[in-house]
Amino acid sequence: MNVENFAHRKGVTKAIQSFRKRKDDKRTETAKALRRYKKTMKQEGYEPGRGASRKREAVVEGETKEKSNQEGESENTNTDQKQQQEQEQRVFQKRTKTNPFQKTLKKAAEKKEQQQQSEEERKTQEKQRQKKLKDRAKRSRQLRERTSKGQPVMKHVIHDILRKLERDKEQEQEESFQGKK
């Protein structure tokens, strides 16, 4: 199917054509870059596309070539070996650079952690507030309840008084416990 059949307006077909042109241009640029990369790798003596392992293989190949040459020359073996070891150490040593943004990153992480904690606190406070509102609405609904003759339902009034007494008793116990400390 042809995409232009579905594109009714002139601007849509132009947009599709420009999109295709951009994609083709990008594809050709990528291919050019890959060809240049392969060419330079061959000039350097490496196999293109081997990644970071090419350095290690070059050093290992160099060792085998030097060993075969050193069999005939026993005088230079000590100096050559030392030089070779130094080169290997230089090749394999990773230099750890200090991060210039380390303090800033640490501050940002701390700030993010504090924001998460404050967000959690806000959520718990909101849940508690919602629970209190629900309880208050339930209590007021129960206390507003009336019998058929218009009198308040005593069961709800008694339960409310008991809840108040229990809450007062718990507060007194907490105060006395804190006073002993």
Protein Blocks (a to p, Z undefined) as FASTA:
>chain_A
ZZklmmmbfklmmmmmmmmmmmmmmmmmmmmmmmmmmmmmmmnopaehkljmlmmmmmmm
mmmmmmmmmmmmmmlmmmmmmmmmmmmmmmmpccddddfklmmmmmmmmmmmmmmmmmmm
mmmmmmmmmmmmmmmmmmmmmmmpccfkopacfklmmmmmmmmmmmmmmmmmmmmmmmmZ
Z
